[in-house]
Amino acid sequence: MAGTAGTGPGEIARDGSAVEFYAALPPDVASAALVHTTIPAGTPILELGAGAGRVTRPLMEFGHPVTAVDDSAAMLARIEGARTVRSPIQDLDLPDRFGCVLLMSYLVNYGDRDALLAACRRHVRPDGVVVIQRDTDATWRDDAPREWTRDGVRYRKARVERPEPGTVVATLEYRIGEHRWTHTFTTRRLGDEDLPAVLEAAGLRLDRFLDDDGAWFTARPV
């Protein structure tokens, strides 16, 4: 994928994500809980860009059947108990329609936005909901190196470039013990003022924000 790269031990997915790094992270129960409280109990979920299943596992524990989609066979091999589909999100065309389509991990900022949202619209039921997580720019407001620790992982913002307004090319470094990975990616701003038109172009409408900073929001079919 253009503008993406990764380094470190183990297999590196096409988008630059390190399989061993994501497989080593603990389940993301907080994100799964947010999705769970947004939809009816037992709603089937299509999880786009599921990776190694950090959210898949707790979603299933909350009682949701999950179809996990990713372009990396190595990532999907780490997921147990869910239906898995290997495919680029933009090419996905399943016969099923889902009560909830989940597009998190800032993919709406990193990927082909129009194609990703079109895939969401293709697969959501008429009465269903699309749950999206976007990058709210807070990490990229300055170019200075920054380090922080979360869940036993040491993170470092190693490089930030701004090739054009609203676009950031960044490199993050991750360390777990003696293991080190890097991930270079491009993020494009998606502001509140952009949401109505961007969603409308995909046949969706903004429903509501799920958190105080607007990183999580829902959209529904028009």
KAFEN-V781252 format. One record per backbone hydrogen bond with DSSP energy under -1.0 kcal/mol. CO is the residue of the C=O (numbers start at 1). NH is the residue of the N-H. Records with the same first field share a line. If there is no record, write none. Layout:
# KAFEN-V781252
CO: NH / NH
This chain:
# KAFEN-V781252
1: 4
5: 184
7: 182
11: 19
13: 16
17: 13
18: 22
19: 23
20: 24
27: 29
28: 32
29: 33
30: 34
31: 35
32: 36
33: 37
35: 38
40: 43
44: 100
45: 67
46: 102
47: 69
50: 53
53: 57
54: 28
55: 59
56: 60
57: 61
58: 62
59: 64
60: 63
65: 45
66: 83
67: 47
68: 85
69: 49 / 50
70: 87
72: 76
73: 77
75: 78
76: 79
83: 68
85: 70
88: 91
89: 92
98: 125
99: 129
100: 46
101: 131
102: 48
103: 133
104: 107
106: 109 / 110
107: 111
109: 188
111: 113
112: 116
113: 117
114: 118
115: 119
116: 120
117: 121
118: 122
119: 123
123: 98
125: 128
129: 101
130: 219
131: 103
132: 217
137: 140
146: 157
148: 155
150: 153
153: 150
154: 175
155: 148
156: 158 / 173
159: 171
161: 169
164: 167
166: 189
168: 187
169: 161
170: 185
171: 158 / 159
172: 183
173: 156
174: 181
175: 154
176: 179
179: 176
181: 174
182: 7
183: 172
184: 5
185: 170
187: 168
191: 194 / 195
194: 198
195: 199
196: 200
197: 201
199: 202 / 204
200: 203
203: 222
205: 220
208: 218
215: 134
216: 210
217: 132
218: 207
219: 130
220: 205
